[in-house]
Amino acid sequence: MSDSIVIVTDANFEEEVLKSPLPVIVDFWAVWCGPCKMVAPIVEQIAVEYKDKLRVGKLDVDSNRAMPSKYGVRGIPTILMFKDGQLKETIVGALPKDKIVATITKHF
């Protein structure tokens, strides 16, 4: 995993995501999830390409149950976009990179 990606947990969610000065996307995923494996390289590319404009985090839903429940994550992969501590976008499923980028870049 790229060093541009932050491991997000229930315990550090507020600090890493909600209090971030930059917009943040959080990839909700699980090891056993096939579509998550398809999205993972896209998320890594976005983390590198937008490192000065965006924080990128990954949250394992099997190890962290509170935040997926709080934000209504019912299926994975789900990418949530936060800005100024507020949820701005929800992307569900293994979408192509151009669709993900178009959704998140309007918040820069």
N, C-alpha and C positions, 0 to 999 in steps of 0.2 A: 504494500500500500504506500502511496506517495506520502512524503513528509509534509505535503501541503494539506493533508486531511487530518482533522481532529477527531479523536475517538470521543463520541458523546455518550454520556450515561444519564440515568435518572438523577444521579447525585450531582453531576456537573452541568446539567442542562441550562440552568439559569445563568451561570457564569459564562459558559462557552457560547450560548445561543442568544438568550434574551438580553444580556448586557453587552453584546458585541457592538463595537462602533461601526462595523461593516455589516451589510446584509449577510445572511447566513442561509445556506441550504443544508438540510439534514436528510440523509438517505436512510430511511428505515428499512432494514434488511434482516435476513437470517442465512446462516450457513447452508441450510438445506434447500433454499429457494433458487430454482433454476433461472427465472426471469431476473432475480437480483444479480446473478452472475453475469447476465447480459448487460445490465445497467452499470455495474461496477467500473468497467474501463472508461465509460463515458463520464461518470462522476469524477474519476481521477483526471481525465483530460480537462474537464471544466475547472477543477481545483488548480491545476497548473496554469491554464490559459487566463484565468481571471483572479489570480492570487492577490493582486493589488486592489481589487474591487469587491471581493467576495470571500467569505469564509465557507469552507465545506466540511461538514461533519458526517460521520456514519454512526448510527445507533442500532445495535443488535437487539431486535425485539424479543429474542428468547431470554436474554440476560437482563433486560430493562423493560418492565411491563407498565410502569406508571405513565411515562410520557406518551407512548402509543395510545394508551387508554384516554388520557387527558385530551389529546388532539384528534381522537376519533379515527385512528389508523386501523382499518379493518382488513386491508389486504396489502401485500408487499410485492414488489417494491413500491414504496410511497416516498416521494420527496416533498418535504415541506419547506417553503421559503419564508423566512422571517426578516423583517426590517424594523429597526427601532423597537425590538421586543414584541412586535405584533406579527401574527400569522398573516401573510399576504397571498400565498398561492399554495395549492395542493396539486401535485402531479401523481397520478396513480398509474402503475403499470410500467412496462418496459417500452418507453417511447424512444424514438430516434433522437440523437443529439440535437439536431436543429430545432426540434419541437421544445425540448427542455431549455435550450439556450434562449429561444424566443420568449418563453414564459418568464424566465428569471431576469433577463437583461432589461426588461422594461422597468425594473425596480432599482436600477443603478442611478 
